[in-house]
């Protein structure tokens, strides 16, 4: 009843004229920032902190929260239409969204993304309201050993991200591991693989790699292979209507990934990017026809879009209840809280209930605004396909360069963007999948840090993984994920050989 009363007080804040106005401004700005390749909510929130300094803290935080989940909601557009992820959390959206656009189903793909995003966001808000105290305790129980086991489980699914050779998928992942080690070692402070170049001391930013491997690689393919049936050749937008079969196909992934994405978002450091990849991998393993993934699968589009929006709600659990950021964006939001004189943590509900419940209530309204805002705009957003091919290629390159330069204002990052564009093109030419590279890059750094922290706690003993029930369970599941397909594959091969023997 306390939660209900608190939510009602939150709705009083959110439904005020000022609250509705700033929720709308937040989600509107966030949506369009998300659509721009390379630009994300972190930069937008950082810019808004000095602007909102003199505003009421509740209204200011409601608006910045709207920018966050609005950017994730809108980031799918550039991933689907241009194969250029708007934000890091929508990389997995491009795996099936872009092929759908190539097939003349851009309208349907954008509609599926909008509905899946709304579902994931709405479910996450409900779970955020009901289970924040419980889930904050779960988040605290995850130590370095549990994090390592969780990341290890994610990496065991690398083979699922390959359309062909599993060996090529693991080679691609190995390259991702190598790249993520570049920079200063967080534990020893020594530089690794920088070759004396100070520009590499901070490592390579994720968006530099994502835009290089996807956007610039796609541009290179369009320029060098004119016979390619690209999205710029297929100018059909297609119908926005979803059939009963489409809705039925979406319902399972949306239901499952709303909960899974939220739970992953609760874990500090996980965030929407990891949630979207795990959702995609999970649905591909559960699918009866996994070969359809990567070729315009409705499930392959709905799953990551649901999960990344659900994870944004989950990321607010450790932020609001523990004062711990659950993602890079919520780390900036934590700074905004402190600048505005609000201390997130266990006492936030007691000391500033209007802030806690105001943010949650605004997320209900914000998700409705996003759906109302995005669905009517789909025909206009999809018209990007009708832009002449040379102009479209130029725009993708310009937005990618601007997005990367805006991260650090360092021209060296532009050279790295071009380098990864060349690497991405070569990977396409020789059929090396880019997704395992991205996944290994995302998980590799966190996995290494968690493993070394675990060994420091246990004085170098690996037995600590056996003493932690959660870590042990996750490792067992990971090993089963690797071994079961190997045995079933050998049985199928031996059965095929037996039936094929001459009499």
Buried (B, 14 or more C-beta within 10 A) or exposed (E): EEBEEBBEBBBBBBEBEBBBEBBBBBBBBBBBBBBBBBBBBBBBBBEBBEEBEEBBBBBBBBBBBBBBBBBBBBBBBBBBBBBBBBBBBBBBBBBBBBBBBBBBBBBBBBBBBBBBBBBBBBBBBBBBBEBBEEBBEBBEEBBBBBBBBBBBBBBBBBBBBBBEBBEBBBBBBBBBBBBBEBBBEEEEEEBEEBEEEEBBEEBBBBBBBBBBBBBBBBBBBBEEEEEBEBBBEBBBBBEBEBEEEBEEBBEBBBEBBBBBBBBBBBBBBBBBBBBBBBBBBBBBEEBEEBEBBBBBBBBBBBBBBBBBBBBBBBBBBBBBBBBBBBBBBBBBBBBBBEBBEBEBBEEBBEEBBBBBBBBBBBBBBBBBBBBEBBBEBBEEBBEBBEBEBEEBBEBBBEBBBEBBBBBEEBEBBBEBBBBBBEBBBEBBEEEBBBBBBBBBBBBBBBBBBBBBBBBEEBEEEEEBBEEBEBBBEBBEEBEEBEEEBEEEEEEEEEEEEEEEEEE
